[in-house]
Amino acid sequence: MLEKGLVQIYTGDGKGKTTAAFGLALRAAGCGHKVLIYQFLKPPSLNSGERTAIKKWGIDIKIEALDCQWDMIKSPADERAVSKTRLLIKKALQELAEAAGNGEYDVIILDEIVYCVSKGLAATEDIRRLIDKKDNRVEIVMTGRGADERLKGLADLVSEIKCVKHPYDCGVKARKGIEF
């Protein structure tokens, strides 16, 4: 276990927040730490390069995902989808707080939880409870756009990834193996 676990946030409108968190996960696993990556709004059926590589190469990192179909365009306007997603996220955060509290993992990554908080799908207080409950040796890493000052105040490290230029602005679509 780590001597002292901290709380990190990777936020901002730039590309690379999840990629940075997965890089940290690889580094931690390579040093013998037990790692859990929990992905919000990226369902288990999502076929991402990161998940495939970890499974293919047998890297000892556990990946779980919120089992919820969230459409970034349609779902925010669907009250039933929002309500269902809020409940699922609240339950997941309670379970993750238990895992953080019992020291089952050395590093727990909450991918896209920052975005969930910014869109009202998760409560800052639930994040605070998770942090308060965590074993002092557990590192928590949160990713996603839109970290507000309250959320940033809970962290020991905040990195803001800023988009300066992106090929998407010129019509280049997300490319398999690069963006996902």
Backbone hydrogen bonds in HBPLUS format (Angstrom, degrees):
<---DONOR---> <-ACCEPTOR-->    atom                        ^
c    i                          cat <-CA-CA->   ^        H-A-AA   ^      H-
h    n   atom  resd res      DA  || num        DHA   H-A  angle D-A-AA Bond
n    s   type  num  typ     dist DA aas  dist angle  dist       angle   num
A0005-GLY N   A0136-ASN O   2.68 MM 131  5.59 172.5  1.69 144.0 143.8     1
A0140-ILE N   A0006-LEU O   2.90 MM 134  6.35 162.4  1.93 160.0 165.8     2
A0156-ASP N   A0007-VAL O   2.76 MM 149  5.25 157.2  1.81 138.0 145.5     3
A0157-LEU N   A0007-VAL O   3.12 MM 150  6.50 149.2  2.22 155.4 159.5     4
A0008-GLN N   A0140-ILE O   2.75 MM 132  6.16 161.1  1.79 157.9 164.6     5
A0142-MET N   A0008-GLN O   2.85 MM 134  6.14 157.8  1.90 141.7 148.5     6
A0009-ILE N   A0157-LEU O   2.86 MM 148  6.27 140.2  2.01 146.0 158.9     7
A0159-SER N   A0009-ILE O   2.81 MM 150  6.20 166.7  1.83 164.8 168.3     8
A0010-TYR N   A0142-MET O   2.83 MM 132  6.28 156.2  1.88 160.0 168.2     9
A0144-GLY N   A0010-TYR O   3.10 MM 134  6.56 130.0  2.36 163.5 169.3    10
A0011-THR N   A0159-SER O   2.87 MM 148  6.25 166.2  1.89 165.9 170.5    11
A0161-ILE N   A0011-THR O   2.61 MM 150  5.99 167.9  1.63 159.4 157.6    12
A0014-GLY N   A0161-ILE O   2.76 MM 147  4.88 148.9  1.86 143.0 134.0    13
A0020-ALA N   A0016-GLY O   2.89 MM   4  5.90 153.1  1.96 138.9 145.1    14
A0021-ALA N   A0017-LYS O   3.11 MM   4  6.40 157.0  2.16 144.0 150.1    15
A0022-PHE N   A0018-THR O   2.85 MM   4  6.13 159.1  1.89 156.0 161.5    16
A0023-GLY N   A0019-THR O   2.94 MM   4  6.14 149.6  2.04 144.1 152.9    17
A0024-LEU N   A0020-ALA O   2.98 MM   4  6.29 154.0  2.04 147.6 154.1    18
A0025-ALA N   A0021-ALA O   2.91 MM   4  6.20 152.6  1.99 144.6 152.7    19
A0026-LEU N   A0022-PHE O   2.93 MM   4  6.22 156.9  1.98 149.6 154.4    20
A0027-ARG N   A0023-GLY O   3.01 MM   4  6.26 161.7  2.04 148.9 153.9    21
A0028-ALA N   A0024-LEU O   2.85 MM   4  6.07 165.5  1.87 154.9 158.7    22
A0029-ALA N   A0025-ALA O   2.88 MM   4  6.04 167.8  1.89 153.2 156.7    23
A0030-GLY N   A0026-LEU O   2.85 MM   4  5.92 155.1  1.91 145.8 153.4    24
A0031-CYS N   A0027-ARG O   3.13 MM   4  6.38 127.6  2.41 138.2 151.1    25
A0031-CYS N   A0028-ALA O   3.08 MM   3  5.17 138.0  2.26  98.1 110.0    26
A0033-HIS N   A0028-ALA O   2.94 MM   5  5.26 159.3  1.99 148.9 142.2    27
A0032-GLY N   A0029-ALA O   2.95 MM   3  5.04 159.9  1.99 109.5 112.4    28
A0106-ASP N   A0034-LYS O   2.79 MM  72  5.17 150.1  1.88 133.3 143.2    29
A0107-VAL N   A0034-LYS O   3.11 MM  73  6.45 157.8  2.16 159.4 162.0    30
A0062-LYS N   A0035-VAL O   3.01 MM  27  6.25 165.2  2.03 160.1 155.4    31
A0036-LEU N   A0107-VAL O   2.94 MM  71  6.32 158.0  1.98 157.6 164.8    32
A0109-ILE N   A0036-LEU O   2.81 MM  73  6.21 164.9  1.83 160.5 165.7    33
A0037-ILE N   A0062-LYS O   2.78 MM  25  6.20 162.3  1.81 163.7 169.9    34
A0064-GLU N   A0037-ILE O   2.85 MM  27  6.27 162.3  1.88 162.9 168.4    35
A0038-TYR N   A0109-ILE O   2.76 MM  71  5.96 177.1  1.77 167.5 168.2    36
A0111-ASP N   A0038-TYR O   2.86 MM  73  6.03 139.7  2.03 149.0 160.0    37
A0039-GLN N   A0064-GLU O   2.86 MM  25  6.29 162.0  1.89 146.1 149.5    38
A0066-LEU N   A0039-GLN O   2.94 MM  27  6.32 160.3  1.98 164.0 165.2    39
A0040-PHE N   A0111-ASP O   2.96 MM  71  6.00 174.8  1.96 162.1 163.5    40
A0046-LEU N   A0043-PRO O   2.89 MM   3  5.52 164.1  1.91 122.6 128.0    41
A0052-THR N   A0048-SER O   3.07 MM   4  6.27 168.0  2.08 154.0 157.7    42
A0049-GLY N   A0180-PHE O   2.81 MM 131  5.94 165.6  1.83 135.4 140.1    43
A0053-ALA N   A0049-GLY O   2.90 MM   4  6.02 162.2  1.93 149.3 153.8    44
A0054-ILE N   A0050-GLU O   3.09 MM   4  6.27 168.0  2.10 154.2 157.0    45
A0055-LYS N   A0051-ARG O   3.07 MM   4  6.25 163.6  2.09 151.8 156.3    46
A0056-LYS N   A0052-THR O   2.78 MM   4  5.87 169.0  1.80 154.9 158.8    47
A0057-TRP N   A0053-ALA O   2.92 MM   4  5.90 163.0  1.95 150.9 154.6    48
A0059-ILE N   A0054-ILE O   3.03 MM   5  5.12 146.7  2.14 147.3 153.6    49
A0058-GLY N   A0055-LYS O   3.15 MM   3  5.11 155.1  2.22 101.2 108.8    50
A0061-ILE N   A0059-ILE O   2.77 MM   2  5.72 133.2  1.99 111.8  96.6    51
A0068-CYS N   A0066-LEU O   2.91 MM   2  5.65 124.8  2.22 111.0  94.7    52
A0075-SER N   A0071-ASP O   2.90 MM   4  5.05 142.0  2.04 133.4 145.6    53
A0077-ALA N   A0074-LYS O   3.17 MM   3  5.91 147.1  2.28 122.2 129.9    54
A0078-ASP N   A0075-SER O   2.93 MM   3  5.01 157.1  1.98 111.2 118.8    55
A0082-VAL N   A0078-ASP O   2.95 MM   4  6.23 161.6  1.98 160.2 166.1    56
A0083-SER N   A0079-GLU O   2.92 MM   4  6.04 167.1  1.94 148.2 152.0    57
A0084-LYS N   A0080-ARG O   2.93 MM   4  6.03 167.4  1.94 150.3 154.0    58
A0085-THR N   A0081-ALA O   2.93 MM   4  5.96 160.5  1.96 145.1 151.2    59
A0086-ARG N   A0082-VAL O   2.88 MM   4  6.07 159.5  1.93 152.4 158.0    60
A0087-LEU N   A0083-SER O   3.13 MM   4  6.40 161.7  2.17 149.0 153.0    61
A0088-LEU N   A0084-LYS O   3.01 MM   4  6.29 163.4  2.04 151.8 156.4    62
A0089-ILE N   A0085-THR O   2.89 MM   4  6.05 159.6  1.93 153.4 158.9    63
A0090-LYS N   A0086-ARG O   2.92 MM   4  6.10 162.9  1.95 151.2 156.1    64
A0091-LYS N   A0087-LEU O   3.00 MM   4  6.21 164.0  2.03 151.4 155.4    65
A0092-ALA N   A0088-LEU O   2.92 MM   4  6.11 159.6  1.96 145.5 151.7    66
A0093-LEU N   A0089-ILE O   2.86 MM   4  6.07 159.6  1.90 154.7 159.7    67
A0094-GLN N   A0090-LYS O   3.06 MM   4  6.33 148.3  2.17 144.0 152.4    68
A0095-GLU N   A0091-LYS O   3.04 MM   4  6.37 159.7  2.08 152.3 157.2    69
A0096-LEU N   A0092-ALA O   2.82 MM   4  6.05 154.9  1.88 150.4 158.3    70
A0097-ALA N   A0093-LEU O   2.87 MM   4  5.97 144.2  1.99 139.1 148.4    71
A0098-GLU N   A0094-GLN O   3.17 MM   4  6.51 147.0  2.29 141.1 149.0    72
A0099-ALA N   A0095-GLU O   3.09 MM   4  6.47 158.2  2.14 146.1 151.5    73
A0100-ALA N   A0096-LEU O   2.84 MM   4  6.05 154.8  1.90 147.4 154.6    74
A0101-GLY N   A0097-ALA O   2.87 MM   4  5.96 143.0  2.01 139.1 149.4    75
A0102-ASN N   A0098-GLU O   2.98 MM   4  6.19 144.5  2.11 149.6 157.7    76
A0135-ASP N   A0100-ALA O   2.82 MM  35  6.06 162.6  1.85 137.5 132.2    77
A0139-GLU N   A0106-ASP O   2.79 MM  33  6.15 166.6  1.81 159.5 158.0    78
A0108-ILE N   A0139-GLU O   2.86 MM  31  6.25 161.0  1.89 163.9 169.7    79
A0141-VAL N   A0108-ILE O   2.95 MM  33  6.30 158.9  1.99 151.8 154.9    80
A0110-LEU N   A0141-VAL O   2.67 MM  31  6.05 165.4  1.69 168.1 173.5    81
A0113-ILE N   A0110-LEU O   3.45 MM   3  5.67 169.4  2.47 117.6 117.6    82
A0143-THR N   A0110-LEU O   3.19 MM  33  6.46 160.3  2.23 144.4 141.7    83
A0116-CYS N   A0112-GLU O   3.11 MM   4  6.40 156.1  2.17 144.1 151.0    84
A0117-VAL N   A0113-ILE O   2.93 MM   4  6.24 152.8  2.00 150.0 156.1    85
A0114-VAL N   A0143-THR O   2.98 MM  29  5.58 153.3  2.06 146.3 144.4    86
A0118-SER N   A0114-VAL O   2.95 MM   4  6.24 161.5  1.98 150.3 155.5    87
A0119-LYS N   A0115-TYR O   3.00 MM   4  6.23 137.3  2.18 148.1 158.8    88
A0121-LEU N   A0116-CYS O   2.77 MM   5  4.89 145.7  1.89 162.4 156.8    89
A0122-ALA N   A0116-CYS O   3.21 MM   6  5.34 134.6  2.42 113.6 108.8    90
A0120-GLY N   A0117-VAL O   3.09 MM   3  5.14 165.8  2.11 108.9 112.6    91
A0126-ASP N   A0123-ALA O   3.00 MM   3  5.31 129.6  2.27 103.7 116.3    92
A0127-ILE N   A0123-ALA O   3.30 MM   4  6.75 148.8  2.40 145.7 154.2    93
A0127-ILE N   A0124-THR O   3.06 MM   3  5.07 119.8  2.44  95.8 110.9    94
A0128-ARG N   A0124-THR O   2.83 MM   4  6.17 158.1  1.88 152.9 159.7    95
A0129-ARG N   A0125-GLU O   2.92 MM   4  6.14 156.0  1.98 144.6 150.4    96
A0130-LEU N   A0126-ASP O   3.11 MM   4  6.31 155.6  2.17 139.0 145.1    97
A0131-ILE N   A0127-ILE O   2.95 MM   4  6.27 163.6  1.98 156.0 160.0    98
A0132-ASP N   A0128-ARG O   2.80 MM   4  6.02 163.9  1.82 154.8 159.7    99
A0133-LYS N   A0129-ARG O   2.90 MM   4  5.97 143.5  2.03 143.6 153.0   100
A0134-LYS N   A0130-LEU O   3.03 MM   4  6.10 129.7  2.29 143.1 155.3   101
A0134-LYS N   A0131-ILE O   3.32 MM   3  5.27 138.9  2.50  95.6 106.4   102
A0138-VAL N   A0135-ASP O   3.01 MM   3  5.49 171.0  2.01 125.3 126.4   103
A0152-LYS N   A0148-ASP O   2.93 MM   4  6.18 167.4  1.94 157.7 161.9   104
A0153-GLY N   A0149-GLU O   2.88 MM   4  5.93 143.6  2.01 140.2 149.7   105
A0154-LEU N   A0151-LEU O   3.02 MM   3  5.38 150.1  2.11 108.5 117.3   106
A0155-ALA N   A0152-LYS O   3.07 MM   3  5.37 156.6  2.13 109.6 117.0   107
A0169-ASP N   A0166-HIS O   3.07 MM   3  5.78 146.8  2.18 118.8 125.6   108
A0170-CYS N   A0167-PRO O   2.92 MM   3  5.29 151.6  2.00 109.4 118.4   109
A0172-VAL N   A0167-PRO O   3.11 MM   5  5.33 157.9  2.16 140.3 133.3   110
A0171-GLY N   A0168-TYR O   2.95 MM   3  5.02 162.7  1.98 111.5 113.2   111
A0178-ILE N   A0175-ARG O   3.03 MM   3  5.47 160.5  2.06 130.0 133.8   112
A0179-GLU N   A0175-ARG O   2.88 MM   4  5.43 157.6  1.93 151.8 159.2   113
